[in-house]
Amino acid sequence: MILTENIQLLKTYFPQVWQQITDKKADDSLVRLEETRKQVSTVAVHVESGWNYIHSKYDPLGEAERFVSSIQELDPSQHVLFYGVGLGYHIQELVKLHPSLSFSIYEPNHSILTKFLSVFDLNKWQPGKQLVNMMTETTSDDLKENLRKFTHFLDKEVKIVILNSYDRIYPESTRKFVEVFRESVYENKEIISTRLIFSKREAVNGLENLPYMLEAPNILHGHNELFRDKPAIIVAAGPSLNDEYENLRKIKEEGLAYIFSVGSAINALISNGIYPDAAFSYDGSVMNAKVFEKIIDSNITDVPLIFGSTIGYETVEKYPGKLIHFFVRHDSIVDLLIKSKSEEQLLTTERLRTISSIAMSVLHQIGCSPIILVGQNFGYRGEDYYASGISYIDSKTTEEQKETASSVKDVYGNMILSSRGHTEMRLEMEEFIASIQPITIWNATKGGAHIDGTTFMSLEDLISNKLRGHGAIHKAWVDKLESLDIDETYLKQQYRNLNESCQELGKIFRRFEELLDEMRALTATKNVLLLEKAFNKFDKLFDRLQQNHFNIFVIQRMNSLGFAIVMKLFEEVRYHTEPIDKAEKVVNQFAKYMESCLDDLAAMKEVLKETSDRIFAEKK
């Protein structure tokens, strides 16, 4: 009877687990329930070493008390993830001590989970409220996918509690779980960090940068084959850059290759009296302007800026030198407003994590060959983390960085230390290089990490053997670039539509505010009949919201994390039969989301007007 009721609860609250249990029959030959001397059940499992007990075969409850008392540093505000459920004795004991605790359970053994569901009533843990999530495994891919989904919407610190018998009976599976969990949390933090930093700014950057993009040449469309088969050097700010200033100075003076700086390398080069042919940038954060502070404060006009459409607008606004731009794929403002008069498809770069990879994409598209990497360490070089000469960066490697680093092969075949971030960026670059073959890329980073798809050769040897047969570079290349012929009629119409959509969105949100107030009142009076009608109104209004272009392309993207949480909530409450509880959850979560959207809508109305005044003023 308990199993039948639990199966129904799974279907309502944890449909994925319900589907897994339905699809795959448990193997009872390897898992069995036994009665202990204390007349409570324990569970035995068969592994290579024979039969082992998940709980004590004598006193499971006493064992659970001792286990829970050994758990240290538990903050009731944390979310607990139990790895290994067994028959749930330790979980029940911890819930007694902390009745308000929110938790999730991960039982990797599908057969043990089925035994647990046959003897314990899940209702005791208030599924969907206290018991937030349940996970199990039936395929080899389930672990990573389960934890990816679990960590994707975390809004609390998570404490993992591993049942000690699982560490003993399943040591390899337990180790793998902890490893994948840490990976998932790291990836999730990266995703959330990226969303919080860039999602709020991307539309603002796009609109603020629009006037500059309309005036400046587009390097992907207007390069006029100036760079075809000309060598190009991408100079990054890794510690190996310290070895190359004289070589770069020689290349610059003799015009042997184009020199393009990426990221903070511009400051190291200028500190050493070397002005690159251009600096690449596309970072959308407000801090990007700090990278170019020296150029801006010193009013250096001799270094052109090649900027991506998503760059932080403060950089472009203040930059004293010449501007050249390129479009970044899936830039909502560009996608909405820009069209070539000739109907030519807009050329873009991929969205890649490192500006080095972005620069490589641009240089490959405009025909540069070979491409040479300098200062692209993707790892630490002894005590050095960055090139010297960058005032706002401590170039030395910290002890913490060393402790958390992993070993990778360098260009000489030796092992060096590399951070997780370095490794991920290197792997992304390797994947990108593989996608654009055939291409010749020389890695001239002495002591840097080996990069698949590149061949190491010192910059001295490249100067002697590879750079002298390509002819001189075009020193006045910036003046030879052409601007993209934009369809201005299309731009005006699309901008008008965007503005109208913005005004309409304000009306939709005002209607939502009224409807949420109505639903709060109906929840307080427990008027279920009218509440169901209110939900129907909510669904129709939400459909209208999802049809609004300004919402989809601007506001929703600015609040992508909040929107993902709202959609997850909608999925969770879909099967709720209790309308009052469902209404409370929807109203509370959607109200938070809408408050953030309204703030962004007010700000974006100002940006829309300001940009309109700038780009259409002369044509009125």
C-alpha positions as CSV (number, residue, x, y, z in Angstrom):
1,M,0.0,0.0,0.0
2,I,2.8,2.4,0.9
3,L,4.6,1.7,-2.4
4,T,1.4,2.5,-4.4
5,E,0.9,5.8,-2.6
6,N,4.6,6.7,-3.0
7,I,4.5,5.9,-6.7
8,Q,1.6,8.4,-7.0
9,L,3.6,11.0,-5.1
10,L,6.6,10.5,-7.4
11,K,4.3,10.9,-10.4
12,T,3.2,14.3,-9.0
13,Y,6.4,15.7,-7.6
14,F,9.3,13.8,-9.1
15,P,8.1,12.6,-12.5
16,Q,11.6,11.7,-13.8
17,V,12.1,9.2,-10.9
18,W,8.6,7.8,-11.4
19,Q,9.4,7.3,-15.1
20,Q,12.7,5.5,-14.2
21,I,11.0,3.2,-11.8
22,T,8.2,2.5,-14.2
23,D,10.6,1.8,-17.1
24,K,13.1,-0.4,-15.3
25,K,12.1,-3.2,-12.9
26,A,14.2,-3.5,-9.8
27,D,16.6,-6.5,-9.4
28,D,15.5,-8.1,-6.2
29,S,18.2,-10.8,-6.4
30,L,20.8,-8.3,-5.4
31,V,18.9,-6.3,-2.7
32,R,16.9,-7.8,0.1
33,L,15.1,-6.5,3.2
34,E,15.8,-8.3,6.5
35,E,14.3,-8.0,10.0
36,T,16.7,-7.1,12.8
37,R,16.7,-8.1,16.4
38,K,15.2,-4.7,17.2
39,Q,12.3,-5.6,14.9
40,V,13.0,-2.9,12.4
41,S,14.0,-3.5,8.8
42,T,17.5,-3.3,7.4
43,V,18.7,-3.8,3.8
44,A,21.4,-6.0,2.4
45,V,23.1,-5.7,-1.0
46,H,25.1,-8.1,-2.9
47,V,28.5,-6.8,-4.3
48,E,31.7,-8.6,-5.5
49,S,32.8,-9.1,-1.9
50,G,29.4,-10.8,-1.0
51,W,26.4,-9.5,1.0
52,N,26.8,-6.2,2.8
53,Y,24.5,-4.3,5.1
54,I,23.4,-0.7,4.4
55,H,22.3,-0.3,8.0
56,S,23.2,-2.2,11.2
57,K,21.9,-5.7,11.2
58,Y,21.2,-5.3,14.9
59,D,20.1,-1.7,15.7
60,P,19.6,0.6,12.6
61,L,17.9,3.3,14.6
62,G,20.7,3.6,17.2
63,E,23.2,3.6,14.4
64,A,21.3,6.4,12.7
65,E,21.4,8.5,15.9
66,R,25.2,8.1,16.2
67,F,25.7,8.9,12.5
68,V,23.6,12.1,12.7
69,S,25.5,13.2,15.9
70,S,28.7,12.9,13.9
71,I,27.6,15.4,11.2
72,Q,29.4,18.6,11.8
73,E,28.9,22.2,10.8
74,L,25.2,21.8,9.7
75,D,23.5,25.1,9.2
76,P,19.7,24.6,9.1
77,S,19.5,27.3,6.4
78,Q,21.6,25.1,4.1
79,H,20.1,22.6,1.7
80,V,21.2,19.1,2.5
81,L,21.8,16.6,-0.3
82,F,21.7,13.0,1.1
83,Y,23.8,10.6,-1.0
84,G,22.6,7.1,-0.1
85,V,19.1,6.8,1.2
86,G,19.0,3.2,2.4
87,L,15.8,3.0,4.3
88,G,16.0,6.6,5.3
89,Y,16.7,6.2,9.1
90,H,19.5,8.8,9.2
91,I,17.4,11.3,7.2
92,Q,14.4,10.9,9.5
93,E,16.7,11.4,12.5
94,L,18.2,14.6,11.0
95,V,14.7,15.9,10.2
96,K,13.7,15.4,13.8
97,L,16.6,17.6,15.0
98,H,15.9,20.2,12.3
99,P,12.1,20.2,11.4
100,S,12.5,23.1,8.9
101,L,15.4,21.5,7.0
102,S,15.0,21.4,3.2
103,F,16.7,18.5,1.6
104,S,17.0,16.3,-1.5
105,I,17.9,12.6,-1.8
106,Y,20.2,10.9,-4.2
107,E,19.9,7.1,-4.3
108,P,22.2,5.7,-7.0
109,N,20.9,2.1,-6.6
110,H,17.6,1.9,-8.3
111,S,16.7,-1.4,-6.4
112,I,17.5,0.1,-3.0
113,L,15.3,3.0,-3.8
114,T,12.4,0.7,-4.6
115,K,12.8,-1.2,-1.3
116,F,12.9,2.2,0.5
117,L,9.6,3.3,-1.2
118,S,8.0,0.0,-0.1
119,V,8.5,0.7,3.6
120,F,8.6,4.5,4.1
121,D,5.8,7.0,3.6
122,L,7.1,9.9,1.6
123,N,4.3,12.1,2.8
124,K,6.2,12.5,6.1
125,W,8.8,14.6,4.3
126,Q,6.3,16.9,2.5
127,P,7.4,16.3,-1.1
128,G,7.8,19.6,-3.1
129,K,8.3,21.6,0.2
130,Q,10.7,19.9,2.5
131,L,11.8,17.1,0.2
132,V,12.8,19.3,-2.7
133,N,14.2,16.7,-5.1
134,M,14.7,13.0,-5.6
135,M,17.2,11.4,-8.0
136,T,18.3,7.9,-9.0
137,E,20.3,6.2,-11.7
138,T,19.3,3.7,-14.3
139,T,21.9,4.5,-17.0
140,S,25.5,5.5,-17.0
141,D,24.6,9.1,-18.1
142,D,22.2,9.8,-15.3
143,L,24.8,11.0,-12.7
144,K,26.0,13.9,-14.7
145,E,22.6,14.9,-16.0
146,N,21.0,14.6,-12.5
147,L,23.5,16.8,-10.9
148,R,23.6,19.3,-13.8
149,K,19.8,19.8,-13.3
150,F,20.1,19.9,-9.5
151,T,22.8,22.5,-9.3
152,H,21.3,24.6,-12.1
153,F,18.7,26.3,-9.9
154,L,20.4,26.3,-6.5
155,D,19.6,29.3,-4.4
156,K,21.1,27.9,-1.2
157,E,24.5,26.6,0.0
158,V,24.4,22.8,-0.3
159,K,25.8,20.4,2.3
160,I,26.4,16.8,1.1
161,V,25.7,14.0,3.7
162,I,27.0,10.7,2.5
163,L,25.7,7.6,4.3
164,N,28.9,6.0,5.7
165,S,28.0,2.5,4.5
166,Y,28.0,3.8,0.9
167,D,31.5,5.0,1.2
168,R,32.4,1.5,2.4
169,I,30.4,-0.6,0.0
170,Y,30.5,1.6,-3.1
171,P,33.8,3.6,-2.8
172,E,34.3,4.2,-6.5
173,S,30.7,5.3,-7.1
174,T,30.8,7.6,-4.1
175,R,34.1,9.2,-5.2
176,K,32.7,9.7,-8.7
177,F,29.5,11.4,-7.2
178,V,31.6,13.9,-5.2
179,E,33.8,14.6,-8.2
180,V,30.8,15.2,-10.6
181,F,29.0,17.2,-8.0
182,R,31.9,19.6,-7.5
183,E,32.2,19.9,-11.3
184,S,28.5,20.7,-11.6
185,V,28.6,23.3,-8.9
186,Y,31.6,25.0,-10.5
187,E,29.9,25.0,-13.9
188,N,26.7,26.3,-12.3
189,K,28.6,29.1,-10.6
190,E,30.2,30.0,-13.9
191,I,26.9,30.0,-15.7
192,I,25.2,32.1,-13.0
193,S,28.1,34.5,-12.8
194,T,28.1,34.9,-16.6
195,R,24.3,35.4,-16.6
196,L,24.3,37.9,-13.8
197,I,27.2,39.9,-15.3
198,F,26.3,39.9,-19.0
199,S,22.6,39.3,-19.3
200,K,21.7,42.6,-17.7
201,R,24.1,44.5,-19.9
202,E,23.9,42.9,-23.3
203,A,20.9,44.8,-24.5
204,V,22.2,48.0,-23.0
205,N,25.5,47.5,-24.6
206,G,23.9,46.6,-28.0
207,L,21.8,49.8,-28.1
208,E,24.5,52.1,-26.7
209,N,27.1,50.7,-29.2
210,L,24.7,50.9,-32.1
211,P,25.6,54.4,-33.2
212,Y,29.3,53.5,-33.2
213,M,28.7,50.4,-35.2
214,L,26.7,52.3,-37.8
215,E,29.6,54.7,-38.3
216,A,32.7,52.4,-37.9
217,P,33.9,49.9,-40.6
218,N,33.0,46.3,-40.1
219,I,36.2,44.2,-40.4
220,L,34.4,41.0,-41.4
221,H,32.5,42.6,-44.3
222,G,34.9,45.4,-45.3
223,H,38.4,43.9,-45.1
224,N,38.8,44.0,-48.9
225,E,41.3,41.0,-48.8
226,L,43.9,43.3,-47.1
227,F,44.9,40.5,-44.8
228,R,44.8,37.5,-47.2
229,D,47.9,35.3,-46.5
230,K,49.4,37.8,-44.2
231,P,50.9,36.6,-40.8
232,A,49.0,37.8,-37.7
233,I,50.2,37.6,-34.1
234,I,47.7,37.3,-31.2
235,V,49.4,38.7,-28.1
236,A,47.9,37.6,-24.8
237,A,49.0,38.6,-21.3
238,G,50.4,35.3,-20.1
239,P,53.8,35.4,-18.3
240,S,55.7,34.2,-21.4
241,L,55.0,37.6,-22.9
242,N,57.8,39.0,-20.7
243,D,60.3,37.1,-23.0
244,E,59.1,38.5,-26.3
245,Y,59.2,42.3,-26.2
246,E,62.3,42.7,-28.3
247,N,61.1,40.1,-30.9
248,L,57.7,41.9,-31.1
249,R,59.5,45.2,-31.5
250,K,61.5,43.8,-34.4
251,I,58.4,42.4,-36.1
252,K,56.7,45.8,-35.7
253,E,59.6,47.8,-37.0
254,E,60.1,45.6,-40.0
255,G,56.4,45.1,-40.8
256,L,56.8,41.3,-40.7
257,A,53.3,40.6,-39.3
258,Y,50.2,42.2,-37.9
259,I,50.3,42.4,-34.1
260,F,47.0,42.3,-32.3
261,S,46.7,42.5,-28.6
262,V,43.9,40.7,-26.6
263,G,42.7,41.5,-23.1
264,S,45.2,43.1,-20.7
265,A,48.2,42.5,-23.0
266,I,47.7,46.0,-24.4
267,N,49.0,47.5,-21.2
268,A,52.0,45.3,-21.1
269,L,52.9,46.2,-24.7
270,I,52.4,49.9,-24.1
271,S,54.5,49.8,-20.9
272,N,57.3,48.4,-23.1
273,G,56.9,51.0,-25.9
274,I,55.2,48.7,-28.4
275,Y,51.9,49.8,-30.0
276,P,50.1,46.9,-31.6
277,D,48.3,47.3,-35.0
278,A,45.1,47.0,-33.1
279,A,43.5,45.8,-29.8
280,F,40.7,43.2,-29.8
281,S,38.0,43.4,-27.1
282,Y,34.4,42.2,-26.6
283,D,34.0,41.8,-22.9
284,G,30.5,43.1,-21.9
285,S,31.2,44.0,-18.3
286,V,31.6,47.5,-17.0
287,M,35.2,46.6,-15.9
288,N,36.3,46.2,-19.5
289,A,36.9,49.9,-19.6
290,K,39.6,49.5,-16.9
291,V,41.7,47.4,-19.4
292,F,41.9,50.5,-21.6
293,E,42.3,53.1,-18.9
294,K,46.0,53.8,-19.8
295,I,45.1,54.4,-23.4
296,I,42.1,56.6,-22.5
297,D,43.9,58.6,-19.8
298,S,47.0,59.1,-22.0
299,N,44.8,59.9,-25.0
300,I,46.7,57.4,-27.2
301,T,45.2,57.6,-30.6
302,D,47.6,55.3,-32.5
303,V,46.0,51.9,-31.5
304,P,42.7,51.1,-33.2
305,L,40.1,49.1,-31.3
306,I,38.5,46.2,-33.0
307,F,35.4,45.6,-30.8
308,G,32.6,43.0,-30.7
309,S,29.0,44.2,-30.8
310,T,28.6,43.0,-27.2
311,I,31.4,45.0,-25.7
312,G,30.8,47.2,-22.6
313,Y,29.7,50.5,-24.0
314,E,31.8,52.5,-21.7
315,T,35.0,51.4,-23.5
316,V,33.7,52.4,-26.9
317,E,32.3,55.7,-25.6
318,K,35.7,56.8,-24.2
319,Y,38.1,55.2,-26.6
320,P,40.3,57.9,-28.2
321,G,41.6,55.8,-31.2
322,K,39.9,54.6,-34.4
323,L,37.1,52.1,-34.1
324,I,36.4,49.0,-36.1
325,H,33.7,46.5,-35.2
326,F,32.4,42.9,-35.7
327,F,29.1,41.3,-34.9
328,V,28.9,38.5,-32.3
329,R,26.5,35.7,-33.0
330,H,23.1,35.8,-31.3
331,D,23.4,39.4,-30.3
332,S,19.7,40.3,-29.9
333,I,20.0,44.0,-30.8
334,V,22.0,43.2,-34.0
335,D,19.6,40.4,-34.9
336,L,16.6,42.7,-34.4
337,L,17.8,45.9,-36.1
338,I,20.6,45.3,-38.6
339,K,20.2,44.2,-42.1
340,S,22.5,44.7,-45.1
341,K,21.0,46.7,-47.9
342,S,22.3,44.1,-50.3
343,E,20.5,41.3,-48.4
344,E,24.0,39.9,-47.7
345,Q,24.0,37.6,-44.6
346,L,25.6,39.2,-41.6
347,L,29.0,37.7,-40.8
348,T,29.6,37.0,-37.1
349,T,32.0,35.4,-34.7
350,E,31.1,32.5,-32.5
351,R,30.4,33.2,-28.8
352,L,33.6,32.0,-27.2
353,R,34.9,32.4,-23.7
354,T,38.3,33.9,-24.5
355,I,39.0,37.0,-26.5
356,S,42.0,35.1,-28.0
357,S,39.6,32.6,-29.6
358,I,37.4,35.4,-30.7
359,A,40.3,37.2,-32.3
360,M,41.4,33.9,-34.0
361,S,37.9,33.6,-35.4
362,V,38.0,37.1,-36.9
363,L,41.6,36.7,-38.3
364,H,40.7,33.3,-39.8
365,Q,37.6,34.8,-41.5
366,I,39.6,37.7,-43.0
367,G,42.2,35.4,-44.4
368,C,45.3,35.9,-42.1
369,S,47.8,33.1,-42.4
370,P,49.7,31.9,-40.4
371,I,48.3,32.9,-37.1
372,I,50.8,33.0,-34.2
373,L,50.1,32.9,-30.5
374,V,52.3,34.8,-28.1
375,G,51.8,34.9,-24.3
376,Q,49.0,32.3,-24.5
377,N,50.2,30.3,-21.5
378,F,46.9,28.7,-20.3
379,G,48.9,27.9,-17.2
380,Y,51.3,29.2,-14.6
381,R,55.0,29.7,-15.3
382,G,56.8,29.1,-12.0
383,E,55.7,31.9,-9.7
384,D,54.2,34.0,-12.6
385,Y,50.5,34.1,-13.5
386,Y,50.4,37.2,-15.8
387,A,52.9,39.3,-17.7
388,S,54.4,42.2,-15.8
389,G,53.6,45.8,-16.6
390,I,49.8,45.6,-15.9
391,S,49.1,47.9,-13.0
392,Y,45.7,46.5,-11.9
393,I,46.8,42.8,-11.9
394,D,49.1,41.0,-9.4
395,S,51.2,38.9,-11.8
396,K,52.3,36.4,-9.1
397,T,50.7,33.0,-8.6
398,T,49.1,32.6,-5.1
399,E,49.5,29.5,-2.9
400,E,45.7,28.9,-3.3
401,Q,46.0,28.9,-7.0
402,K,48.8,26.3,-6.8
403,E,46.8,24.1,-4.5
404,T,43.8,24.0,-6.7
405,A,45.7,23.6,-10.0
406,S,46.1,20.5,-12.1
407,S,49.0,19.4,-14.2
408,V,49.0,19.7,-18.0
409,K,51.6,19.1,-20.7
410,D,53.5,22.2,-21.9
411,V,55.0,22.9,-25.4
412,Y,58.2,21.1,-24.5
413,G,56.5,18.0,-23.2
414,N,57.0,18.9,-19.5
415,M,54.2,19.2,-16.9
416,I,53.1,22.6,-15.7
417,L,50.3,23.8,-13.4
418,S,47.1,25.1,-14.9
419,S,43.9,26.4,-13.3
420,R,40.5,24.9,-14.1
421,G,39.6,28.1,-15.9
422,H,42.7,28.0,-18.0
423,T,42.1,24.4,-18.9
424,E,38.5,25.0,-20.0
425,M,39.5,28.0,-22.1
426,R,42.3,25.9,-23.7
427,L,39.9,23.1,-24.5
428,E,37.5,25.5,-26.1
429,M,40.3,27.0,-28.2
430,E,41.3,23.4,-29.3
431,E,37.7,22.6,-30.2
432,F,37.5,25.8,-32.2
433,I,40.8,25.2,-34.0
434,A,39.6,21.7,-35.0
435,S,36.4,23.3,-36.5
436,I,38.3,25.6,-38.8
437,Q,40.9,23.2,-40.3
438,P,42.9,23.4,-42.5
439,I,44.7,26.3,-40.8
440,T,48.3,27.0,-39.8
441,I,48.7,28.1,-36.2
442,W,52.1,28.5,-34.6
443,N,52.3,28.6,-30.8
444,A,55.2,30.7,-29.8
445,T,54.4,30.7,-26.1
446,K,57.6,29.6,-24.4
447,G,56.7,27.3,-21.5
448,G,53.0,27.6,-22.1
449,A,50.5,24.7,-22.2
450,H,50.4,22.6,-25.4
451,I,47.4,23.5,-27.5
452,D,46.1,20.8,-29.9
453,G,46.0,22.0,-33.5
454,T,49.0,24.2,-33.1
455,T,52.8,23.7,-33.5
456,F,55.3,25.2,-31.2
457,M,58.1,27.3,-32.6
458,S,59.9,30.1,-30.9
459,L,59.3,33.6,-32.1
460,E,63.0,34.0,-32.9
461,D,62.8,31.0,-35.3
462,L,59.5,32.2,-36.8
463,I,61.1,35.5,-37.6
464,S,64.1,33.8,-39.2
465,N,62.2,31.0,-41.1
466,K,58.6,31.8,-41.5
467,L,57.8,35.5,-41.5
468,R,59.9,36.9,-44.3
469,G,58.2,35.4,-47.3
470,H,54.8,37.0,-47.0
471,G,55.5,40.6,-48.2
472,A,55.1,43.7,-46.1
473,I,51.8,44.3,-44.2
474,H,49.5,47.2,-45.1
475,K,50.4,49.8,-42.5
476,A,47.4,52.1,-43.4
477,W,45.0,49.1,-43.4
478,V,42.4,50.9,-41.2
479,D,41.7,53.6,-43.8
480,K,41.2,50.9,-46.5
481,L,38.4,49.2,-44.6
482,E,34.8,49.7,-45.7
483,S,31.6,50.2,-43.7
484,L,28.7,47.8,-44.1
485,D,25.9,49.3,-46.2
486,I,23.1,49.2,-43.6
487,D,19.4,49.1,-44.7
488,E,18.3,52.3,-43.0
489,T,14.7,52.0,-43.8
490,Y,14.6,48.5,-42.2
491,L,16.5,49.9,-39.2
492,K,13.9,52.7,-38.7
493,Q,11.0,50.4,-39.0
494,Q,12.5,47.8,-36.7
495,Y,13.3,50.5,-34.1
496,R,9.8,51.8,-34.3
497,N,8.4,48.3,-33.8
498,L,10.8,47.7,-30.8
499,N,9.7,51.0,-29.2
500,E,6.0,50.1,-29.6
501,S,6.6,46.6,-28.2
502,C,8.3,48.3,-25.2
503,Q,5.2,50.4,-24.5
504,E,2.9,47.4,-24.9
505,L,5.1,45.4,-22.5
506,G,4.5,48.0,-19.8
507,K,0.7,47.5,-20.2
508,I,1.1,43.7,-19.9
509,F,3.1,44.0,-16.7
510,R,0.5,46.4,-15.2
511,R,-2.2,43.8,-16.0
512,F,0.0,41.2,-14.3
513,E,0.2,43.4,-11.2
514,E,-3.6,43.6,-11.0
515,L,-4.0,39.9,-11.5
516,L,-1.4,38.9,-8.9
517,D,-3.2,41.2,-6.4
518,E,-6.5,39.4,-7.3
519,M,-4.9,36.0,-6.8
520,R,-3.4,37.0,-3.4
521,A,-6.9,38.1,-2.2
522,L,-8.5,34.8,-3.5
523,T,-5.8,32.8,-1.8
524,A,-6.4,34.6,1.5
525,T,-10.1,33.8,1.3
526,K,-9.5,30.3,-0.1
527,N,-11.8,30.9,-3.0
528,V,-10.8,27.9,-5.1
529,L,-13.4,28.4,-7.8
530,L,-12.4,31.9,-8.7
531,L,-8.7,31.0,-8.2
532,E,-9.0,28.5,-11.1
533,K,-10.5,31.2,-13.3
534,A,-7.6,33.5,-12.3
535,F,-5.1,30.8,-13.3
536,N,-6.8,30.7,-16.8
537,K,-6.3,34.5,-17.0
538,F,-2.7,34.2,-15.9
539,D,-2.0,31.6,-18.6
540,K,-3.5,33.8,-21.3
541,L,-1.6,36.8,-20.1
542,F,1.6,34.8,-20.0
543,D,1.1,33.7,-23.6
544,R,0.7,37.4,-24.5
545,L,4.0,38.2,-22.6
546,Q,5.8,35.5,-24.6
547,Q,4.6,37.0,-27.9
548,N,6.0,40.5,-27.0
549,H,9.3,41.1,-28.9
550,F,10.7,43.5,-26.5
551,N,10.2,41.0,-23.7
552,I,11.7,38.1,-25.6
553,F,14.7,39.8,-27.1
554,V,15.5,42.3,-24.3
555,I,13.8,42.0,-20.9
556,Q,13.6,38.2,-20.7
557,R,17.3,37.9,-21.7
558,M,18.2,40.5,-19.0
559,N,16.5,38.3,-16.5
560,S,17.4,34.9,-17.9
561,L,18.2,33.2,-14.6
562,G,15.0,34.5,-13.0
563,F,13.0,33.3,-16.0
564,A,14.6,29.9,-15.8
565,I,13.5,29.6,-12.1
566,V,10.0,30.7,-13.0
567,M,9.8,28.1,-15.7
568,K,11.1,25.4,-13.4
569,L,8.4,26.4,-10.9
570,F,5.7,26.2,-13.5
571,E,6.9,22.6,-14.3
572,E,6.8,21.7,-10.6
573,V,3.3,23.0,-9.9
574,R,1.8,21.5,-13.1
575,Y,0.7,18.4,-11.3
576,H,-0.3,20.1,-8.0
577,T,-3.9,19.4,-7.2
578,E,-3.9,21.9,-4.3
579,P,-4.8,25.2,-5.9
580,I,-4.1,27.4,-2.8
581,D,-0.5,26.1,-2.4
582,K,0.0,26.3,-6.2
583,A,-1.3,29.9,-6.2
584,E,1.0,31.0,-3.4
585,K,4.1,29.6,-5.1
586,V,3.3,31.1,-8.5
587,V,2.3,34.5,-7.1
588,N,5.4,34.8,-4.9
589,Q,8.0,33.7,-7.5
590,F,6.5,35.5,-10.4
591,A,6.1,38.7,-8.4
592,K,9.9,38.6,-7.7
593,Y,10.7,38.0,-11.3
594,M,8.3,40.8,-12.5
595,E,9.8,43.3,-10.1
596,S,13.2,42.8,-11.6
597,C,11.7,43.0,-15.1
598,L,9.9,46.3,-14.3
599,D,13.2,47.9,-13.1
600,D,14.9,46.8,-16.3
601,L,12.0,48.0,-18.5
602,A,12.2,51.5,-16.9
603,A,15.9,51.7,-17.6
604,M,15.6,50.3,-21.1
605,K,13.0,52.9,-22.1
606,E,15.5,55.6,-21.3
607,V,18.2,53.8,-23.4
608,L,15.8,53.4,-26.3
609,K,15.0,57.1,-26.3
610,E,18.7,58.1,-26.0
611,T,19.9,55.8,-28.8
612,S,17.0,56.9,-31.0
613,D,18.0,60.6,-30.5
614,R,21.6,59.8,-31.4
615,I,21.1,57.7,-34.6
616,F,18.0,59.4,-36.1
617,A,18.6,63.0,-35.1
618,E,20.2,64.1,-38.4
619,K,17.5,62.3,-40.4
620,K,14.5,63.9,-38.8
